[in-house]
Amino acid sequence: MEKVVEIKNVSMNYHTMQGETQAIRNLSLDIKNGEFVSIVGPSGCGKSTLLSLISGILRPTSGSILVDGEPVTGPSGNVGYMLQKDHLFEWRTILKNATLGLEIHKKLNKESLAHVEHLLDEYGLADFKHHYPKQLSGGMRQRAALIRTLATNPDILLLDEPYSALDYQTRLAISEEIWLIIRKEKKTAILVTHDIAEAVAASDRVIVLTGRPAEVKNIHEISLTCDTRTPILCREAPEFRRYFNDIWKELDIHVQ
């Protein structure tokens, strides 16, 4: 399978008034086309920093990152980034929010607008396109945020704990919906999450990082016995608990 993201010996240091902090150390990782990969690790280990490096928002201190074989030198339209909060503008309608990226990249035209309206129709927001964010539930807002990310037609989606602000039941439902959308749109996805169950249920592979500075501790190839592969149904697979327990132990989580 073709590699779409190649991370080669990447290190990242932050400089502050208090001195230098190494967030990532000599990390190497490949992501294949069409994969759904989750990244888990201790709090503050550099997971979100890694996404920022892939997106081009940050530049590594050393090492290199390639997307589709080209060095990452800054933000690219080929990589979409979905953050923890939906960051919808309250004064813009859902349709206007969804076309924001196209406006910024000066790509809003008749065809791209029709594509956005199709996405809104296809994924259950047809009746809300002229509503404002405050009129939507948390789950619907996240769906709108994903459609805004998909509007520019990126091949790679970076998901930085996009469900963390939702209550548990809504989180399960919307993570399932977004997973299905990503699969249907044939996107490569990299999810950062603290939720081990979410990672195992959704992913082709789970990358476990060490504490800061982050290095790759282990990579789990996820193979679950499911008649129908969806994140919710896969939690019932007989192999699910084994993956969960193995990753839990690797993260060395202790209840205080």
Backbone hydrogen bonds in HBPLUS format (Angstrom, degrees):
<---DONOR---> <-ACCEPTOR-->    atom                        ^
c    i                          cat <-CA-CA->   ^        H-A-AA   ^      H-
h    n   atom  resd res      DA  || num        DHA   H-A  angle D-A-AA Bond
n    s   type  num  typ     dist DA aas  dist angle  dist       angle   num
A0033-ASN N   A0002-GLU O   2.70 MM  31  5.54 159.3  1.74 168.7 174.2     1
A0004-VAL N   A0031-ILE O   2.84 MM  27  5.93 160.6  1.88 157.2 163.4     2
A0068-ASP N   A0004-VAL O   2.80 MM  64  4.69 157.4  1.85 129.8 137.6     3
A0005-VAL N   A0031-ILE O   3.25 MM  26  4.97 161.6  2.28 140.5 140.4     4
A0031-ILE N   A0005-VAL O   2.85 MM  26  4.97 157.2  1.90 145.6 148.8     5
A0006-GLU N   A0066-LEU O   2.88 MM  60  5.01 158.4  1.92 145.7 150.3     6
A0066-LEU N   A0006-GLU O   2.84 MM  60  5.01 160.4  1.88 144.1 150.8     7
A0007-ILE N   A0029-LEU O   2.73 MM  22  4.96 163.1  1.76 162.2 165.6     8
A0029-LEU N   A0007-ILE O   2.86 MM  22  4.96 150.1  1.95 131.8 138.8     9
A0008-LYS N   A0064-SER O   2.86 MM  56  5.28 177.3  1.86 170.2 169.4    10
A0064-SER N   A0008-LYS O   3.07 MM  56  5.28 158.1  2.12 142.7 149.3    11
A0010-VAL N   A0027-LEU O   2.85 MM  17  4.91 162.6  1.88 138.6 132.6    12
A0027-LEU N   A0010-VAL O   2.83 MM  17  4.91 169.2  1.84 135.1 133.1    13
A0011-SER N   A0062-SER O   3.04 MM  51  5.24 158.8  2.09 132.7 134.1    14
A0061-THR N   A0011-SER O   2.88 MM  50  5.63 132.5  2.11 140.2 152.1    15
A0062-SER N   A0011-SER O   3.26 MM  51  5.24 156.6  2.32 136.8 135.6    16
A0012-MET N   A0024-ILE O   2.92 MM  12  4.95 154.6  1.98 127.9 130.0    17
A0023-ALA N   A0012-MET O   2.78 MM  11  5.54 147.5  1.88 158.0 169.1    18
A0024-ILE N   A0012-MET O   3.32 MM  12  4.95 161.3  2.36 131.9 135.7    19
A0014-TYR N   A0021-THR O   2.70 MM   7  5.11 165.7  1.72 157.7 159.6    20
A0021-THR N   A0014-TYR O   2.80 MM   7  5.11 163.1  1.83 151.4 157.4    21
A0016-THR N   A0019-GLY O   2.85 MM   3  5.17 164.5  1.87 149.5 154.7    22
A0019-GLY N   A0016-THR O   3.06 MM   3  5.17 154.6  2.12 103.2 111.2    23
A0214-ALA N   A0023-ALA O   2.83 MM 191  6.20 161.1  1.86 139.5 133.4    24
A0025-ARG N   A0214-ALA O   2.98 MM 189  5.86 173.5  1.99 146.8 147.0    25
A0035-GLU N   A0032-LYS O   3.16 MM   3  5.67 164.0  2.19 135.4 135.4    26
A0189-ALA N   A0035-GLU O   2.90 MM 154  6.33 164.2  1.93 158.5 163.7    27
A0204-ASP N   A0036-PHE O   2.73 MM 168  5.49 167.7  1.75 159.8 162.5    28
A0037-VAL N   A0189-ALA O   2.89 MM 152  6.19 168.5  1.90 156.8 156.9    29
A0191-LEU N   A0037-VAL O   2.75 MM 154  6.17 162.4  1.78 158.0 163.7    30
A0038-SER N   A0205-ARG O   3.08 MM 167  6.53 162.8  2.11 156.0 160.2    31
A0207-ILE N   A0038-SER O   2.77 MM 169  6.13 169.9  1.78 165.1 166.0    32
A0039-ILE N   A0191-LEU O   2.70 MM 152  6.10 151.7  1.78 161.2 166.4    33
A0193-THR N   A0039-ILE O   3.27 MM 154  6.47 163.3  2.30 159.6 161.0    34
A0040-VAL N   A0207-ILE O   2.90 MM 167  6.23 167.3  1.92 169.3 172.7    35
A0209-LEU N   A0040-VAL O   2.86 MM 169  6.22 160.1  1.90 154.4 161.1    36
A0045-CYS N   A0042-PRO O   3.18 MM   3  5.61 140.1  2.35 143.8 138.1    37
A0050-LEU N   A0046-GLY O   2.99 MM   4  6.20 148.7  2.09 144.2 151.4    38
A0051-LEU N   A0047-LYS O   3.28 MM   4  6.74 151.3  2.37 145.0 151.7    39
A0052-SER N   A0048-SER O   2.98 MM   4  6.29 158.1  2.03 150.0 156.2    40
A0053-LEU N   A0049-THR O   2.95 MM   4  6.25 143.3  2.09 146.6 156.7    41
A0054-ILE N   A0050-LEU O   3.03 MM   4  6.34 157.2  2.08 148.9 154.7    42
A0055-SER N   A0051-LEU O   2.90 MM   4  6.13 156.1  1.96 151.9 158.7    43
A0057-ILE N   A0052-SER O   3.02 MM   5  5.22 125.2  2.33 156.3 163.2    44
A0058-LEU N   A0052-SER O   3.20 MM   6  5.58 162.5  2.23 121.8 121.2    45
A0056-GLY N   A0053-LEU O   3.20 MM   3  5.16 140.2  2.37  95.1 106.2    46
A0072-VAL N   A0065-ILE O   2.88 MM   7  5.76 156.4  1.94 163.9 161.0    47
A0067-VAL N   A0070-GLU O   2.88 MM   3  5.35 159.2  1.93 152.3 150.1    48
A0070-GLU N   A0067-VAL O   3.09 MM   3  5.35 168.0  2.10 114.0 116.2    49
A0079-VAL N   A0076-SER O   3.18 MM   3  5.67 169.7  2.19 114.9 118.0    50
A0155-ASP N   A0078-ASN O   3.09 MM  77  5.52 133.5  2.31 122.0 129.1    51
A0156-ILE N   A0078-ASN O   3.22 MM  78  6.44 165.1  2.24 158.2 162.5    52
A0080-GLY N   A0156-ILE O   2.80 MM  76  6.16 167.9  1.82 169.0 169.4    53
A0158-LEU N   A0080-GLY O   2.73 MM  78  6.04 158.6  1.77 156.9 164.4    54
A0082-MET N   A0158-LEU O   2.73 MM  76  6.00 174.3  1.74 176.9 178.4    55
A0160-ASP N   A0082-MET O   2.87 MM  78  6.19 169.3  1.88 171.5 175.0    56
A0092-ARG N   A0089-PHE O   3.09 MM   3  5.55 165.6  2.12 115.9 120.2    57
A0097-ASN N   A0093-THR O   2.77 MM   4  6.06 151.8  1.85 152.1 160.9    58
A0094-ILE N   A0131-HIS O   2.91 MM  37  6.00 141.8  2.06 161.8 168.5    59
A0098-ALA N   A0094-ILE O   2.88 MM   4  6.06 155.3  1.94 146.6 153.4    60
A0095-LEU N   A0129-LYS O   2.87 MM  34  4.84 155.1  1.94 145.2 138.0    61
A0099-THR N   A0095-LEU O   3.13 MM   4  6.38 134.0  2.35 141.9 153.1    62
A0100-LEU N   A0097-ASN O   3.19 MM   3  5.25 164.2  2.21 106.9 111.3    63
A0103-GLU N   A0099-THR O   2.99 MM   4  6.30 152.0  2.07 153.7 162.1    64
A0103-GLU N   A0100-LEU O   3.07 MM   3  5.09 116.2  2.50  95.0 110.5    65
A0104-ILE N   A0100-LEU O   2.93 MM   4  6.27 160.6  1.97 155.7 160.7    66
A0105-HIS N   A0101-GLY O   2.99 MM   4  6.19 158.1  2.04 149.2 154.6    67
A0107-LYS N   A0102-LEU O   2.73 MM   5  4.84 171.2  1.73 151.9 152.6    68
A0106-LYS N   A0103-GLU O   3.01 MM   3  4.85 155.4  2.07 100.5 107.3    69
A0113-LEU N   A0109-ASN O   2.91 MM   4  5.94 158.8  1.96 154.8 160.9    70
A0114-ALA N   A0110-LYS O   3.05 MM   4  6.18 152.5  2.13 139.0 146.5    71
A0115-HIS N   A0111-GLU O   3.00 MM   4  6.32 146.0  2.12 143.4 153.0    72
A0116-VAL N   A0112-SER O   3.06 MM   4  6.36 154.2  2.13 145.6 151.2    73
A0117-GLU N   A0113-LEU O   2.97 MM   4  6.25 164.8  2.00 152.9 157.0    74
A0118-HIS N   A0114-ALA O   2.91 MM   4  6.09 147.2  2.02 140.4 149.8    75
A0119-LEU N   A0115-HIS O   2.99 MM   4  6.31 154.4  2.05 146.2 152.5    76
A0120-LEU N   A0116-VAL O   2.94 MM   4  6.25 161.2  1.97 154.8 159.7    77
A0121-ASP N   A0117-GLU O   2.91 MM   4  6.08 155.3  1.97 144.4 151.4    78
A0122-GLU N   A0118-HIS O   2.73 MM   4  5.86 164.2  1.75 154.2 159.1    79
A0123-TYR N   A0119-LEU O   2.99 MM   4  6.01 150.5  2.08 146.7 152.7    80
A0125-LEU N   A0120-LEU O   2.78 MM   5  4.84 152.2  1.86 164.6 159.7    81
A0128-PHE N   A0125-LEU O   3.01 MM   3  5.12 157.5  2.06 107.4 114.5    82
A0131-HIS N   A0128-PHE O   2.97 MM   3  5.00 163.2  1.99 108.9 113.6    83
A0135-GLN N   A0132-TYR O   2.83 MM   3  5.59 161.1  1.87 129.2 135.6    84
A0136-LEU N   A0133-PRO O   2.97 MM   3  5.42 169.2  1.98 121.6 124.0    85
A0141-ARG N   A0137-SER O   2.95 MM   4  6.21 152.2  2.03 150.0 158.1    86
A0142-GLN N   A0138-GLY O   3.09 MM   4  6.39 152.5  2.17 145.8 152.4    87
A0143-ARG N   A0139-GLY O   3.04 MM   4  6.35 150.2  2.13 143.1 151.6    88
A0144-ALA N   A0140-MET O   2.91 MM   4  6.19 154.1  1.97 146.9 153.8    89
A0145-ALA N   A0141-ARG O   2.87 MM   4  6.18 149.0  1.97 144.1 153.2    90
A0146-LEU N   A0142-GLN O   2.94 MM   4  6.23 150.3  2.03 145.1 152.4    91
A0147-ILE N   A0143-ARG O   3.00 MM   4  6.31 158.4  2.05 147.9 153.7    92
A0148-ARG N   A0144-ALA O   2.93 MM   4  6.22 151.0  2.01 145.9 153.9    93
A0149-THR N   A0145-ALA O   3.05 MM   4  6.35 147.8  2.16 139.6 148.1    94
A0149-THR N   A0146-LEU O   2.98 MM   3  4.95 115.1  2.42  93.1 109.4    95
A0150-LEU N   A0146-LEU O   2.80 MM   4  6.14 150.0  1.89 150.4 159.8    96
A0151-ALA N   A0147-ILE O   2.90 MM   4  5.91 128.8  2.17 142.1 154.4    97
A0153-ASN N   A0150-LEU O   2.82 MM   3  5.09 157.5  1.87 115.9 122.0    98
A0188-THR N   A0155-ASP O   3.03 MM  33  6.27 175.1  2.03 165.9 164.9    99
A0157-LEU N   A0188-THR O   2.75 MM  31  6.13 160.3  1.78 159.7 166.6   100
A0190-ILE N   A0157-LEU O   2.89 MM  33  6.31 153.3  1.96 163.0 171.8   101
A0159-LEU N   A0190-ILE O   2.83 MM  31  6.03 173.7  1.83 159.2 159.5   102
A0192-VAL N   A0159-LEU O   2.80 MM  33  6.15 166.1  1.82 170.2 171.7   103
A0161-GLU N   A0192-VAL O   2.91 MM  31  5.49 142.7  2.05 144.2 150.2   104
A0164-SER N   A0161-GLU O   3.33 MM   3  5.58 173.2  2.34 116.1 117.8   105
A0166-LEU N   A0163-TYR O   3.09 MM   3  5.59 166.5  2.10 120.6 124.6   106
A0171-ARG N   A0167-ASP O   2.75 MM   4  5.86 155.2  1.81 158.4 167.2   107
A0172-LEU N   A0168-TYR O   2.99 MM   4  6.28 158.9  2.03 153.1 156.7   108
A0173-ALA N   A0169-GLN O   3.12 MM   4  6.39 165.9  2.14 149.1 152.6   109
A0174-ILE N   A0170-THR O   2.80 MM   4  5.96 173.6  1.81 161.0 162.7   110
A0175-SER N   A0171-ARG O   2.91 MM   4  5.84 156.0  1.97 145.7 152.7   111
A0176-GLU N   A0172-LEU O   3.15 MM   4  6.26 150.6  2.24 140.1 147.5   112
A0177-GLU N   A0173-ALA O   3.00 MM   4  6.31 159.0  2.04 146.5 152.4   113
A0178-ILE N   A0174-ILE O   2.85 MM   4  5.99 168.7  1.86 152.6 155.2   114
A0179-TRP N   A0175-SER O   2.97 MM   4  5.99 155.5  2.04 138.3 145.6   115
A0180-LEU N   A0176-GLU O   2.99 MM   4  6.22 160.7  2.03 150.9 155.6   116
A0181-ILE N   A0177-GLU O   2.96 MM   4  6.26 153.1  2.03 148.0 155.8   117
A0182-ILE N   A0178-ILE O   2.91 MM   4  6.13 165.8  1.93 153.9 157.2   118
A0183-ARG N   A0179-TRP O   2.95 MM   4  6.19 160.1  1.99 151.2 156.6   119
A0184-LYS N   A0180-LEU O   2.89 MM   4  6.03 160.5  1.93 145.9 151.8   120
A0185-GLU N   A0181-ILE O   2.85 MM   4  6.03 154.4  1.92 152.3 159.2   121
A0187-LYS N   A0182-ILE O   3.16 MM   5  5.54 169.5  2.17 154.4 157.5   122
A0186-LYS N   A0183-ARG O   3.06 MM   3  4.98 153.4  2.13  99.3 107.4   123
A0199-ALA N   A0195-ASP O   3.05 MM   4  6.34 156.2  2.11 149.3 156.0   124
A0200-VAL N   A0196-ILE O   2.94 MM   4  6.22 167.6  1.95 160.7 162.5   125
A0201-ALA N   A0197-ALA O   2.95 MM   4  6.01 168.4  1.97 153.1 156.7   126
A0202-ALA N   A0198-GLU O   3.16 MM   4  6.11 148.5  2.26 143.5 150.2   127
A0203-SER N   A0199-ALA O   3.16 MM   4  5.82 143.3  2.31 148.8 155.7   128
A0222-ILE N   A0204-ASP O   2.89 MM  18  5.26 158.7  1.93 137.1 141.8   129
A0206-VAL N   A0220-HIS O   2.93 MM  14  5.11 151.4  2.01 139.6 149.0   130
A0220-HIS N   A0206-VAL O   2.88 MM  14  5.11 171.1  1.89 151.3 153.4   131
A0208-VAL N   A0218-ASN O   2.86 MM  10  5.19 175.6  1.86 161.6 161.7   132
A0217-LYS N   A0208-VAL O   2.74 MM   9  5.48 156.6  1.80 152.6 158.9   133
A0218-ASN N   A0208-VAL O   3.29 MM  10  5.19 155.6  2.35 134.6 137.0   134
A0210-THR N   A0215-GLU O   2.93 MM   5  5.44 152.6  2.01 150.3 158.5   135
A0234-CYS N   A0230-THR O   2.91 MM   4  5.92 155.9  1.97 159.5 166.4   136
A0235-ARG N   A0232-ILE O   3.22 MM   3  5.58 152.9  2.30 106.4 114.2   137
A0236-GLU N   A0233-LEU O   3.10 MM   3  5.78 163.8  2.13 117.0 122.1   138
A0237-ALA N   A0234-CYS O   3.15 MM   3  5.21 164.5  2.18 105.1 109.9   139
A0240-PHE N   A0237-ALA O   3.11 MM   3  5.39 154.0  2.18 110.7 118.6   140
A0243-TYR N   A0239-GLU O   3.25 MM   4  6.59 165.5  2.27 162.4 165.3   141
A0244-PHE N   A0240-PHE O   3.00 MM   4  6.24 167.3  2.01 155.0 159.1   142
A0245-ASN N   A0241-ARG O   2.85 MM   4  6.02 169.2  1.87 154.2 156.4   143
A0246-ASP N   A0242-ARG O   2.94 MM   4  6.09 161.1  1.97 152.1 157.5   144
A0247-ILE N   A0243-TYR O   3.01 MM   4  6.20 166.9  2.03 156.6 159.3   145
A0248-TRP N   A0244-PHE O   2.90 MM   4  6.05 159.5  1.94 151.4 158.1   146
A0249-LYS N   A0245-ASN O   3.01 MM   4  6.18 160.5  2.05 147.7 151.7   147
A0250-GLU N   A0246-ASP O   3.09 MM   4  6.34 151.9  2.17 141.8 149.7   148
A0251-LEU N   A0247-ILE O   2.95 MM   4  6.21 145.1  2.07 150.4 159.3   149
A0252-ASP N   A0249-LYS O   3.05 MM   3  5.05 144.6  2.18  97.2 108.1   150
